[in-house]
Amino acid sequence: MGSSRRGGRLELRLRLVHRLLALASLLLLASGEVIFEERFEDGWETRWVESDWKRSEGKAGKFKHTAGKYSGDPDDKGIQTTLDARHFAISAKIPEFSNKGRTLVLQYSIKFEQDIECGGGYIKLMSGYVNQKKYSGDTPYSLMFGPDICGTQTKKLHLILSYQGQNYPVKKDLQCETDRLTHVYTFILRPDASYSILVDNRERESGSMYTDWDILPPRKIKEVNAKKPKDWDDREYIEDPDQVKPEGYDSIPREIPDPKDKKPDTWDDDDDGIWKPRRIPNPAYKGQWKRKKIKNPNYKGKWKIPWIDNPEFEDDPDLYVLKPLKYIGIEVWQVKAGSVFDNILICDDPEYAKRAAEETWGANKEAEKEAFEEAEKERKAREDKEAQQAREEGERRRRERGDRHRGRDHYKDRYKRVSSHTVHFRPDLKPWFVELCCSAMTQQGSLG
């Protein structure tokens, strides 16, 4: 009993040591490398400012501090959009940061709890001064990154960079996640203008600003005036020049008489003409003779138009450099609200970003999945109950309508019994008076 308790305490101590070591490693990595990190813990309201944009028109949404309807850790809260069909705008000032000569990492998580139908879930980085109370969709930005969903057609992952005051979207068709669980989106931009996009800590896309954005003219272009050399042999296979057509090949008939066909006993040559067996395909006939194909010893490959240096290309070694970053913001419009933004990070170390994602999203993803599945069960049970109640209410109303119909049928039957007797009323009497008299006579047994 005592040894069991000591073993349990030892295990708890080891777990605590491991957690402290992990935290210490994160803090060590973060030193001088983390520009901004927001996990929306206590005091987050002092760092973020909600904009008044669209508020006077009644079209501004609000952010709620919550982990959402289901989560892996109810204490791990983010900010969630509330109120449907609204514009949402919130921003935070960050320490001024230039990515010149440094790697830029932007990372955050988002959970679309709602059936969003149409709306964005992206993050923006801004340079220069921003009036945060007036932050809007018209506020210039240097980088925009994140998902945008609309119906079944648009499931886009935006990646827009600003260069010399103009916004350039990435040319690739990037797709975002569309389920209702939390996902982590990471954008990494390096000093050589190469980039990577990670979703849930796995690389989804990579490339270069030189090729994947129409910012600078391409380094190389095709030589439009180039022509294939006359001696260029692009035939991969040729006919075997040493092969000779067999003697008598052309005299082989296509069809021959069927050797199994027999002349009928009733056939009369005088009356029916000279009998000939039917003809069948000749198995020895191989069609028109052609030489076999062999590898061409002079084959040079398929000729392609050569690429040459583009005379209009002028390199910019600072192509990747954004204007000094000063603010981060969320500015989206959503038909249905309910998106939870969390764990926002700006740093210059991709490895730290990976560790941070694992410490937050990675630690909670399985528990969140279980919580989501349980919430879905409860939702389905609730909807089934409501549907059953609706069916019962419908059945009750049908019974009530049936009772009313039976009352009318009873009246019709009574009227028929009255009208089956010969009773004469003056034509000038009111219809209601006639009906009243018939009813009274029926009750008294005068009729029927």
C-alpha positions in Angstrom: 0.0 0.0 0.0 2.8 2.4 1.0 5.0 1.5 -1.9 2.1 2.1 -4.3 1.5 5.6 -2.9 5.3 6.4 -3.2 5.2 5.1 -6.8 2.3 7.3 -7.7 3.9 10.4 -6.2 7.1 9.7 -8.1 5.2 9.4 -11.3 3.5 12.8 -10.7 6.9 14.4 -9.9 8.4 13.1 -13.1 5.4 14.4 -15.1 5.8 17.8 -13.5 9.6 17.8 -14.3 8.9 17.0 -17.9 6.4 19.8 -18.2 8.8 22.3 -16.6 11.5 21.2 -18.9 9.2 21.6 -21.9 8.2 25.1 -20.7 11.8 26.1 -20.1 12.8 25.0 -23.6 10.0 27.1 -25.0 11.0 30.1 -23.0 14.6 29.7 -24.1 13.6 29.5 -27.7 11.2 32.5 -27.2 14.0 34.7 -25.9 14.4 37.6 -28.4 12.5 35.6 -31.1 8.8 36.0 -30.2 7.5 39.3 -31.4 3.9 38.7 -30.3 2.0 35.8 -28.7 -1.6 35.9 -27.7 -3.3 32.9 -26.0 -6.2 35.1 -24.8 -5.7 34.5 -21.2 -6.6 37.0 -18.4 -5.9 40.6 -19.4 -6.3 40.1 -23.2 -8.8 42.9 -23.4 -6.1 45.4 -22.5 -4.2 44.4 -25.6 -7.0 44.3 -28.1 -9.3 47.0 -29.4 -12.7 46.4 -31.0 -13.4 48.7 -33.8 -16.5 50.8 -34.1 -16.6 50.2 -37.8 -20.2 49.5 -39.0 -21.5 49.9 -35.4 -23.7 53.0 -36.2 -25.3 51.0 -39.0 -26.1 48.1 -36.7 -23.8 45.8 -38.7 -21.0 45.3 -36.3 -20.5 42.0 -34.5 -19.0 41.3 -31.1 -16.2 39.0 -29.9 -16.8 36.7 -27.0 -14.1 35.3 -24.7 -14.8 31.6 -24.7 -13.5 28.1 -25.6 -16.7 27.5 -27.6 -19.5 24.9 -27.3 -17.0 22.1 -27.3 -13.2 22.0 -26.7 -10.4 19.9 -25.6 -9.8 22.2 -22.7 -12.6 24.5 -21.5 -10.0 26.8 -19.9 -8.1 27.3 -23.2 -10.2 30.2 -24.4 -10.0 32.3 -27.6 -12.3 35.0 -29.0 -15.4 33.9 -30.9 -17.5 35.9 -33.4 -21.1 36.4 -32.3 -24.2 37.7 -34.1 -25.0 36.5 -37.6 -24.5 38.6 -40.8 -22.1 41.0 -39.2 -18.7 42.6 -39.8 -16.1 41.9 -37.2 -13.0 44.0 -36.6 -10.5 43.9 -33.8 -6.8 44.7 -33.6 -3.8 44.7 -31.3 -0.6 46.8 -31.3 2.6 44.7 -31.5 6.2 45.6 -31.0 7.4 47.1 -34.3 9.1 44.3 -36.3 11.0 44.2 -39.6 11.6 40.9 -41.3 14.6 42.2 -43.3 17.3 39.6 -42.9 15.0 37.5 -40.7 12.4 34.7 -41.1 8.8 35.8 -40.5 6.4 33.3 -39.0 2.7 34.0 -38.6 0.6 31.3 -36.9 -2.8 31.0 -35.4 -5.7 28.6 -34.8 -9.3 28.9 -35.8 -12.3 26.7 -35.2 -15.5 27.1 -37.4 -18.0 25.9 -34.8 -20.8 27.2 -37.0 -22.0 26.1 -40.4 -20.4 29.2 -41.7 -22.1 29.2 -45.1 -20.1 32.3 -46.2 -17.4 34.2 -44.4 -13.7 34.7 -43.6 -11.4 33.5 -40.9 -8.1 35.2 -41.8 -5.5 37.4 -40.0 -4.0 40.6 -41.2 -0.6 42.3 -40.3 -0.5 46.1 -40.7 2.3 48.6 -41.1 2.2 52.3 -40.3 -0.3 53.9 -37.9 -3.7 52.4 -37.5 -6.6 54.1 -35.7 -7.8 50.9 -34.0 -11.3 52.3 -33.2 -11.7 52.9 -37.0 -10.0 49.7 -38.1 -12.0 48.4 -41.1 -11.9 46.5 -44.4 -10.4 49.5 -46.0 -7.4 49.7 -43.7 -4.2 48.9 -45.7 -2.4 45.8 -44.7 1.0 44.2 -45.5 0.0 40.5 -45.2 -3.3 38.7 -45.1 -3.4 34.9 -44.4 -6.1 32.4 -43.6 -9.3 30.6 -44.7 -12.3 32.0 -46.5 -15.3 29.8 -47.1 -18.5 30.5 -49.1 -20.9 27.7 -50.1 -19.5 24.5 -51.6 -17.4 26.2 -54.2 -15.1 28.6 -52.3 -12.8 26.9 -49.8 -9.9 29.2 -50.2 -6.8 29.7 -48.1 -5.8 33.4 -48.7 -2.2 34.5 -48.9 -1.8 38.1 -49.9 1.4 40.1 -49.7 1.8 43.9 -50.2 4.6 45.2 -52.3 5.2 48.9 -52.9 1.7 49.7 -51.8 -0.1 47.1 -54.0 -1.6 43.8 -52.8 -0.7 40.6 -54.6 -2.5 37.3 -54.0 -0.6 34.1 -54.4 -1.2 32.5 -57.8 -1.7 29.0 -56.4 -5.2 27.6 -55.6 -4.7 27.0 -51.9 -7.5 25.1 -50.1 -8.4 25.4 -46.4 -10.0 23.0 -43.9 -13.8 23.0 -43.8 -14.7 20.8 -40.8 -15.8 22.2 -37.4 -12.6 21.3 -35.5 -9.7 23.6 -34.6 -6.9 23.9 -37.2 -3.6 25.6 -37.0 -2.4 27.7 -40.0 1.2 28.7 -40.3 2.9 31.0 -42.9 6.7 31.1 -43.0 8.5 33.7 -45.2 12.3 33.5 -45.4 15.0 36.0 -46.5 15.6 34.1 -49.8 11.9 34.9 -50.6 11.0 31.2 -50.2 7.9 30.4 -48.2 6.0 27.5 -46.6 2.5 27.0 -45.5 1.7 24.5 -42.8 -1.7 23.3 -41.7 -1.8 21.4 -38.4 2.0 21.4 -38.3 2.3 19.7 -41.7 3.6 21.4 -44.8 0.8 22.0 -47.2 2.5 24.2 -49.8 5.9 25.8 -50.5 7.5 27.9 -53.2 9.0 31.2 -53.9 7.8 34.8 -54.2 9.6 35.0 -57.5 7.4 32.4 -59.1 4.2 32.2 -57.1 3.3 35.9 -57.2 3.0 38.3 -60.1 5.1 40.9 -58.4 8.3 41.0 -60.5 8.5 40.0 -64.1 9.8 36.4 -64.5 13.6 35.8 -64.5 13.3 33.6 -67.6 11.1 33.8 -70.6 10.6 31.6 -73.7 12.5 32.5 -76.8 9.5 33.3 -79.0 11.6 33.4 -82.2 13.4 30.1 -81.6 12.8 27.4 -84.2 13.6 23.7 -84.1 16.9 22.9 -85.8 16.5 21.1 -89.1 18.8 18.2 -88.0 16.8 17.8 -84.7 15.5 14.2 -84.7 12.6 14.0 -82.2 11.4 10.5 -83.4 11.7 8.2 -80.4 11.0 5.1 -82.6 11.7 4.5 -86.2 11.0 1.6 -88.7 13.7 -1.1 -88.7 15.6 -0.4 -92.0 17.1 -3.9 -92.0 13.8 -5.7 -91.9 12.7 -7.2 -95.3 9.2 -8.1 -96.4 8.8 -11.9 -96.7 8.5 -13.3 -100.2 4.9 -13.9 -101.3 3.5 -11.8 -98.4 1.4 -9.7 -100.7 -0.2 -12.8 -102.4 -1.7 -14.1 -99.1 -5.5 -13.6 -99.6 -7.6 -11.9 -97.0 -10.3 -14.6 -97.2 -10.2 -18.3 -98.0 -13.0 -21.0 -98.7 -14.3 -22.6 -95.5 -12.8 -26.1 -95.6 -15.7 -27.3 -93.4 -18.4 -26.1 -95.6 -20.0 -29.0 -97.6 -22.1 -28.9 -100.7 -25.8 -29.7 -99.8 -27.1 -33.1 -101.1 -30.1 -31.2 -102.6 -27.9 -28.8 -104.6 -28.4 -29.1 -108.3 -25.7 -27.4 -110.4 -28.0 -27.1 -113.4 -30.7 -25.4 -111.4 -28.8 -23.7 -108.6 -25.6 -22.9 -110.4 -22.0 -23.9 -109.5 -21.8 -24.4 -105.8 -19.1 -22.5 -103.9 -18.2 -22.8 -100.3 -18.6 -19.8 -98.1 -15.5 -17.7 -97.4 -14.0 -17.1 -94.0 -11.1 -14.8 -92.8 -7.7 -16.2 -93.6 -5.7 -16.9 -90.4 -2.5 -16.5 -92.4 -3.4 -13.0 -93.5 -1.6 -10.4 -91.4 -2.7 -7.2 -93.0 -0.6 -4.7 -94.8 3.1 -5.4 -94.2 4.9 -2.9 -92.0 8.4 -2.8 -90.7 8.8 -3.2 -86.9 9.6 -0.2 -84.8 12.9 0.1 -83.1 14.6 2.7 -80.9 15.9 5.6 -82.8 19.7 5.8 -82.2 19.6 9.5 -83.3 16.7 10.5 -80.9 17.4 13.8 -79.2 14.2 14.1 -77.2 11.2 16.3 -77.7 12.3 19.7 -78.8 11.2 22.5 -76.5 11.4 26.2 -76.9 14.4 27.3 -74.9 14.3 29.7 -72.0 16.3 32.9 -72.0 17.0 35.7 -69.5 14.2 38.1 -69.4 15.5 41.6 -70.3 12.7 43.2 -68.3 13.5 41.4 -65.1 15.2 43.5 -62.5 15.9 41.7 -59.2 14.9 43.2 -55.9 16.9 41.5 -53.1 14.3 43.0 -50.6 11.3 41.4 -52.4 10.4 39.5 -49.3 10.7 42.5 -46.9 7.4 43.9 -45.7 7.1 47.4 -44.3 7.8 47.4 -40.6 4.9 45.6 -38.9 3.0 47.4 -36.1 -0.4 45.9 -35.7 -2.2 42.6 -36.1 -5.9 42.4 -36.8 -9.0 40.2 -37.5 -11.3 41.8 -40.0 -14.0 39.5 -41.4 -17.6 39.3 -42.5 -19.6 36.2 -41.7 -23.2 35.1 -42.6 -23.2 32.8 -39.5 -21.0 33.7 -36.5 -19.3 31.3 -34.2 -15.6 31.1 -35.2 -13.0 30.9 -32.4 -9.6 32.6 -33.0 -6.8 31.6 -30.7 -3.1 31.1 -30.1 -1.9 33.9 -32.4 1.9 34.0 -32.8 4.4 36.2 -34.6 8.0 35.1 -34.4 11.1 34.4 -36.4 11.7 30.7 -35.5 9.6 28.0 -37.3 10.7 25.4 -34.7 9.3 27.5 -31.8 6.0 27.9 -33.8 5.8 24.1 -34.2 6.4 23.5 -30.5 3.8 26.1 -29.6 1.2 24.5 -31.9 1.9 21.1 -30.3 1.6 22.5 -26.8 -1.8 24.0 -27.5 -3.6 22.5 -30.5 -1.7 19.2 -30.4 -2.4 18.6 -26.7 -6.1 19.2 -27.0 -7.0 17.9 -30.5 -8.1 14.4 -29.4 -10.1 15.6 -26.5 -11.7 18.2 -28.7 -12.7 15.6 -31.2 -14.4 13.5 -28.5 -16.2 16.6 -27.2 -17.4 17.5 -30.7 -18.7 14.0 -31.3 -20.5 14.1 -27.9 -22.0 17.5 -28.8 -23.1 16.1 -32.1 -24.9 13.2 -30.4 -26.6 15.6 -28.1 -27.6 17.9 -31.0 -29.0 14.9 -32.9 -30.9 13.7 -29.9 -32.4 17.2 -29.4 -33.4 17.5 -33.0 -35.0 14.0 -32.9 -36.9 14.9 -29.8 -38.1 18.2 -31.4 -39.1 16.3 -34.6 -41.1 13.8 -32.5 -42.8 16.6 -30.7 -43.7 18.2 -34.0 -45.1 14.9 -35.3 -47.2 14.5 -32.2 -48.4 18.0 -32.4 -49.3 17.5 -36.0 -51.2 14.3 -35.2 -53.1 16.1 -32.4 -54.2 18.8 -34.8 -55.3 16.2 -37.4 -57.4 14.5 -34.7 -59.0 17.8 -33.8 -59.8 18.5 -37.4 -61.3 15.0 -37.7 -63.5 15.7 -34.7 -64.8 18.9 -36.3 -65.5 17.0 -39.5 -67.4 14.3 -37.6 -69.5 17.1 -36.0 -70.4 18.5 -39.4 -71.3 15.0 -40.6 -73.6 14.5 -37.6 -75.4 17.8 -38.5 -75.7 16.8 -42.1 -77.2 13.4 -41.1 -79.7 15.1 -38.8 -80.6 17.5 -41.5 -81.2 14.6 -43.9 -83.5 12.9 -41.4 -85.4 16.1 -41.1 -85.6 16.8 -44.8 -86.7 13.2 -45.5 -90.2 14.0 -44.1 -92.7 16.1 -45.9 -92.5 19.4 -44.1 -93.5 22.6 -45.9 -92.3 26.0 -44.8 -93.4 29.3 -46.2 -90.9 30.5 -48.8 -90.6 33.9 -47.2 -89.2 32.5 -43.9 -85.5 33.2 -43.2 -83.1 30.2 -43.6 -81.9 30.4 -40.0 -85.5 30.2 -38.7 -86.1 27.1 -40.9 -82.9 25.4 -39.5 -83.9 26.3 -35.9 -87.4 24.8 -36.4 -85.9 21.6 -37.9 -83.5 21.2 -35.0 -86.2 21.7 -32.4 -88.6 19.2 -34.1 -85.8 16.6 -34.2 -85.1 16.9 -30.6 -88.8 16.6 -29.7 -89.2 13.5 -31.9 -91.6 15.2 -34.1 -89.6 14.1 -37.1 -87.6 11.0 -37.8 
